[in-house]
Structure formats: C-alpha cells, structure tokens
Amino acid sequence: MTAAVGAPLGERMRPRSIDEMAGQGHLLDPGRALAESVAAGRPHSMILWGPPGSGKTTLARLVADHAQARLLTLSAVAAGVKEIRAAMAEASERWQAGWLTVLFIDEVHRFNKAQQDAFLPYVEDGTVVLVGATTENPSFELNKALLSRARVYRLRALDEEALGALLDRALADAERGLGGLGLTVSDEGRALLLRAADGDARRLLSALEIAADLAGGRVIDADTVAEAVTGGARRFDKGGDDFYDQISALHKAIRGSDPDATLYWLARMLDGGCEPLYIARRLIRVASEDIGNADPRALQVATSAAEAYERLGSPEGDLVLAQAAAYEASAPKSNRVYTAWQAAERDVQHHGSLEVPLHLRNAPTGMMQAQGFGSGYRYPHDEPEAYAAGVQYMPDALVGTRYYEPSDRGLEQRIAERLRRLRARER
C-alpha cells in the first residue's frame, strides 16, 4: 500500500494498518468483530456504507493486505457486465490455484440489477470476497440477494478529534507527510482546516497540502487556509442520504416546535443547493400534517411564502422561507386532521362502495322523489346553531364512527368545545 512518490498527500497518508485508521472506533476498536476479522486475515464479503473520505477504500485495501489476497478493483461508474466477467474469470483462475481475491467495487450502488447479478455466483461460492463501497443507503440501492451474502458496515464522518489526529500525523510524518518541511499550523488555521474538512479525511489532507504550498513562511495561518479551501461545500447530494436526512431533520424540528433547529437545517439545505421551492412545498405539507386546525393560518403563511419566493428568487426569497418555517415551528401543533384523513382512507379501502343514505341524495325528478330520495332531510341552517341533531350523514355500516377528534391546542381547542356541545344534543 505504499504510495508513489509525488502522489497526493491523501494517498501518501493512507493507513497501513488498522491502528492508523482515523475514527471508526465503533467498527475497528480492539475486540470489534470487523477489526478482529481483518487483523486475523479472515475476510468476509461486506458493504461499506459511509460519506466521502471516511475510509472505505482504505479499509478495503487493509482487508486484502491482511489476508495476503490480490485486490481487484472495479469502478461501478466505468465497468459493465463485460468488465465484470473478465475480472471474475481472472479471479476464478487465481481461486483454482489456491489464491484469494478481494473484489473492491467503488460506488457499488451505481450497478444495476443485471450487473450485480453478474458477480453474485462468485460471491456465493467464495471465488471472491466482495467489498463494496457506497455513499447511498444499501437497502435502497442493492438487491436483496447481494445484501443477504454481505454484511453492511456503516462508516461515520470523521469527528474533530479524529481529523485533528490525522492532521498532526501528516505534519509530523517525514516519510509520507509534511514532516520534513518544518511546518506548523496556527490555532486559527487549524480550526478552519478542521471545519472545512467537514468530516472528510481526503478533503482535510488536500486542503492541508494546498495550504502548505501557499504558505510563504513556516506557519500556515488562517488566511492561507481560507485561500486553500475557497469553494469548499458542506455535504449535500441533492437526492441521496444527506438530502433525505436533512429534510427529515427540518420537518422534525418544525414538528418539535424548535425554531432554532428549524432555521439551522433550512440554512444547511439552502447552502447545499437544495431547490428552494422543494422546501416551500414541504412547508405547505407540514402546515396541514403537523399544525392543521390548531393554527389554520400556517397553511396561508406557507402558501404565501411559496408564491413570494417565486417572485423574489434567491437570496431575497430565502428570508421568506425562513419566516414561514419559523412561524410553523412556533405554532401550536395538531395532527388530528392528518390521522383522521388516514382513518377515513382506510375505511374507504376496507368497506368498498357503501350506499349513500336516501335522505342525503338529491331528488331532481318525480320518480326519484317517489323512491324516497331526499326524504327526511333537514336543512341545518333552519335549525338552532345551524345544526340538525339526529341526522345521519355516514353510510349505515359506519354509523357512530369518529375520525376527527380535535386536540386541546390552539384553535382546535375551540373547535373541540363546539363539537362536544353539538354532539351532546345528539343524546
């Protein structure tokens, strides 16, 4: 695993043993199943799921090294069925000669079902040990047959402590890192490097290498780091796990009545490049799903925000979305309309086409009147409080069913009081 002279710092600093791996203690600390398996040279097929720069490729190399196996690498972006079959033929020859092959597939989630099926038999009979790397949720992207034959390990973005240790090692290592240059990093420069890395070891080392080239003296200060990391971005993939994790966090922060967290996740999504009108549509949904009749104004606010954004665009329109999101987070909450609607939909599916009671049907012809259509209907506006007590509006099979039970929060408290008063007249 020795990197070529002149290779990028990130490549030169790749760990040569489990002990050198940054972070991932939940998988690689002594006594952990994966660590013991790798150290003992007993590899098994696995899917490594984690963000960029978390060590997926490095771990695959360590698996092969410790098992004294040939590492065969395919990229799902470039390889097709032809390349897979050629690689499997080579692995089969080695297997028959008694040698093990570790097949590393980068971005395995990009393989379609036919491509995944092409190497499945070789994983099944042990011709290859598969190590797949993916940034996407394997349960959505890989077929069940493959998942049943491989263990899934989730790698985490590196925390500040792990990144700091990696930074120190790169500065001290004279053989592979920058130790021979006598460089130091100011406290402000160090903090900016770790923040700009955003959990990504590769990004950290790339920024450090650029900053080292830019440094006029021996100290890498904050200004040098700022120039080195210009154009960096937080993790956001506009459709993958980061996207869905962040929109879930935004929705749940509003539901949980936390305007501060709401504004943070909104800012994260807009900073990452999320389509603002997608967020506007989600705010409209939240207004009905989580606020409902506790504060019907939330729906008006969300709808108006969507219209205002269409007129303003960014960045002016971002503030409109922030206003609507903060309002929703601060509003009283009720999901009673949402749960009532779900219950009504279930009954429609379960009971089929129940008949409309005769007294609720219109009777525009004499024949329909003779058959009882509309007979016995009472016009609510002619009754006290515009309520005709005792009239049945449900189909016969659902008489007495209640879907909507207002909460005691916001406007729904008053709605609940009125319904209790009217329902009391039924008795």
N, C-alpha and C positions, 0 to 999 in steps of 0.2 A: 504493500500500500504506500510505498514511497513515491512522493510526487516529483515530477520532473523539475529540473532547475528552470526558473522563470515562470513556473505555474503561479496562478493567483494565490494570494495568501490563504484564502479559504480552502483551497485544495491542498496547499502545503501543510496546513494545520489540522488536517483530518486526523481524528483519534486513531491510534494504532492498537488500542486495547479498550476493553470495556471501562477500565478505570479512568481513561481520558475522556470519556463521553461527558458532555456538558448536559446537566439536567437529566430528566427521565429516570429519576431515582425510583419512581413507582414501578418501573419495569426492570431496572438494571442494578439496583442496590443488591449487595450480597444476600443470598437466600431467596431472591425472587426467581420464579420459575424460568423466565426468559434468560436472565443472567446466568443461571446455573446451566441451562441448556447450551447457550453459546459457549461458555467457558469450557464445558466438557466436550465440545466438538460433536454434539448430538443435535444437529439442526432438524427443524420440522417446518413444514410449509406454513407461511404466515402472511398476513396482510398488515402492513404498517400504515396506519392512518394518522395523519397529522399535518400541521401547517408547514409552509415552506421553511427551510432552514432549521428544522427540529431534529435532524439526524437520521432520516430514513435511509438515504443512500449509504451513509457511513455504517449504519447498523447492518445493512445487507452485506457490505464488504467484510465486516468483522465476523459475520456468520460463516462466510466462505473461508476466511483465513483460519479461524479456529478449527474448522472441520477439515482443513487441508483439501479443500474442494476447488474445482475450477469455477470461477464466477463468469457466468454467461449473461450478458446484459442486452436487453431489448427495450426500446422505447415505444410505448403504445402510440405515440404520435407518428412514428415513421414506419413501424413494422406492420406488415399484413400477414395473411394466412401463409403465403409463400415463405416469408422470412421465419415465421414460427415453425413451420415444418422442417426447414433447413436446420434451424437451431436444435429441434428435437432429434433429428437424425444424428447430429453431432453428439448430442448428449447420450443417445442410445448406444453409440459406439463406445463411448467412454464407460458407460454403465456396464456393458458386457465385458469390458476389460478390467472391471473392478474399481473404477474411479467414480467419485461422486461429483455431480454438477449442481451448483446453486444457480437457478434461473432468476435473475433480478429483472423485474418488469417495472420500469418507471411510468408513472401515470397510468396504472393498470385500469383505472376507471374509464379510460378512453377506448378500450377494446369493446367491440360489440359482442353479442352473444356467440356468433359463429367463431370469432377469434378466440374467445375464452374457451369455447368447447374444443378448439384445436389442440390445446395443450393439456386439457383435463385428463385424458388417459395416462399421460406421462407423469402427472402428479399422483394419480391414483396408484400406479404400480411402482412408484419410487424411483423412476428413471431420473427425475429431477426433484429437487427441493425448491419449491416456489417461494420467492419473496417478492410480493407486490407492494408498490408504494403508491399511495393515493392521498390527495388532499380532500377528497369527497367522501361522504358517508358511504361505506361499502354496502350497507344494507339496501341502498337505493341503486347503486351503480353496478354491482357484481351479481352474477346469477347464483341461485341457491346451491347448485351443485358444487360450484367452486368454493363458496363460503363454508360448505359442510366439510371440506377437506383441508381447510386452513384456519389457523387461529388468528383472530383480529386483535392487534395491539394498538392502542391509541396513544400516540406521542403528543406531548403538550408543547405549546410555545415556551421558549426558554424564559425563565423569570430573571429579574435583575441580578440576583446572586450568581446564577449560572453564567449569564452573559459577562458579568464582572470577572469571574474566574477565567473565562475564555480570553477576555481582553488582556488580563495580567499575564497569562501564559504566552500569548502572542508577542507581547512586549519583551518578555524575558527569554524566550527561546531563540538562541543564537543560530541554531542549526536550521530550523524551518521557518521561524518567525522573524521578528524585527529586533531581536536581542542584540545584534551586533551593531546597531545604529545609535545606541545610547539615547533613544527617545524616551520622553516622559509625556504624560498627558495631564493637563491641569484639571482641577476638580470640576470646573465648569465644562471643560471639554469632555471629560469622562461622562458626566451626567447627560450631556447632549448625545454622545455616541450611544449610550445605553438606551436612551429614549428613542432615538432614530432607528435603532435596530428593530424595535417593535417585536421582540421575541424571536428574531430570525438570526441564527448564528452566521449564516452566509452574508447577510446584509451588514452585520456588525464588522466582520473582517474585511469586507470590501470597502466600507467607509473608512476603516482604520488605515487600510493600505493607501487609499487616495489621500487621506489627511496627512499621512507620513510623507508622501511625495510633495504635498503642498507646503508642508511646514518649512519655514525659512530657517528656523533655528532648531534647537533640540526639544523644544516644548510644543506639543500640539495643544493649542488653546481653543477656546470656544468658537472664535471667528473662523479658524481653519476648519474645524469640524462642520460648522454651518455651511461653509462653501462646499465641503466634500459631500454633504448629504442633501444638497439642493435637489429638489424634485422627488424626494422620498415620499412615500404614502403609507397610510395605515392599511392593515389587512382588510380587504373587502373585495369580493369576487363577483358581485352583481348577479348572483343566481346560484351560488353554491352554499356551502355550510355557513360561511361567515355572514352572508346575506340573510339567510333564514334565522340564524342565531340572533342577529341584531334586530331584525324586525320583531322577533318574538320578545326580545328584551324590551323594546319600545312599547309594544302592546301591553305587556305585563306591568310595566312601570305606570302606564296610564291607569290600568285596571286597579293597581295597588295604591292609587292616589299619591304618587310620588312625583311632583312636578320637576324636581331637580334631576332625578334619574331620567325622566322623560326627555328633558332638554338635552342631556348628555348623549343619549342614544340617537336622538334626532340629529344632533350635530355630527356624530360619528357617521351616520348613514349618508348625510349630505356631503360630508368631507370625502367619503369613499367613492362618491359618484353615483349614488342611488338616484333613480329617476324621481324627482320631487312629486310628480303627480301620482306616482305609485303610493307614496306616503300619504298624500291627500286623500286618495281613495280609502286607504286603511283607516284614516281618522274618521271618515264618514261611517265605515263599518263599526268602529269602536263606539261611536255615538249611539248606535242602535243596540249593539250587542251588550255593552257593559254599563251604559248610562241610562239608556231607554227613557222611560217616563219619569224617572227620578229628576231629570232635567231635560225636557224636550228641546230646550234652546241649544243644547250641544250639537244636535243634528243641523240646526240652522248655522251655527258657527262653523262647523266642519264643511258644510256645503259652500258657504260664502268664502271660506279660505281657499277651497279648490278653484272657485271662479276667480278670486282675486289673484291667485298665483298664475293662472292662465294669462291674465292681463299684464302682470308685472314681470314674470320670469325671475331668474336669479341675478343678483343676490337679494334684491329688494323683497321678492316673494318668499324668501326663506323665513323672514321675520313673521310673515302672515301664518305660515305653517307652525312656527314656534308659538305664536299667540294661541292658535286653535288647540295645539297639543297641551299647552299649559292649562288652558281652560278645562279641557276634558279631564286632565289629571286631577284638577282641583274640584271638579263637580261631584255631587253625590252619585253613588253608583247603584244600579239595579240591573240584573239580567233577567228579570221576571218575564218581560216580553219575549226575550230570546228563548228561554226554556218553555214558555207557553207555546210559541210557534213550533218548536221541535216536537212537542207532545201532540199538537194538532196534526202535524205532518205524519207522525207515526200512526195516528188513528185513521187517517185517510188511506194509508197504505194497508193497514190491517183490516179495516171494515169494508173497503171497496165502495161501490156506488150506492150509498144509503139514500132512501127516498126523501125528498123534501116534503115535510108535513103539508097537508092540503091547505090549511089556513094561511100558510106563507106564500102560496102560489097566486100569481095574478090570474084574473078571470076576464079576459077581454071579450069572450064570446058567450052567448047564452048557453050553449052546450056545456062549456066549462063551468059556468055558474051552477047549472043543474047537477053537475057531478060533484059539487061541493068545493070547487076551487075558491079559495079566499074566504070561505065561510067561517065566521067566528073570529076573524082578525080584528084586533083593536088598535086604533091609531094612537101611538104613545103621546103625541102632542095634545091629545084631548084628555089626558089623564094627569093626576097630580104629579108634579115633578117630572112630567114627560116620561112617566114610567108606567107601563101596563103590567101590573103584578099578576102573576099566574099564567102568562102567555108562554107557550113552549116554542123555543127557536131552534133547538137541537133536533136531529133525527131521533126517532123513537129509541134506537139502540144506544144512544149516548145521553139520554136524559139524565141530568144530575152531574155530568162530567164538568170538572173545573180545570181550565188550563191556566188562566191568568189570575194570579194571586199577588197583588201589588205589595211591594215592600213598605217598610215604615221610614223610608229615606226620601228626602226632597219632596217634590210634588206628588210622588206616589203615595205619600202618607195621606194626603187629602183625597186622592183617588180611592184609596183603600177604605177610608171612612165613609165616603159616599156609597161605594158598593156594599159595604156592610149594612148601611141604613136601608138601601133599596132591597137587599136580599132578605132583610128582616121582615119586610112587607109580604114576602112570599109565604112566610109562615102564618 
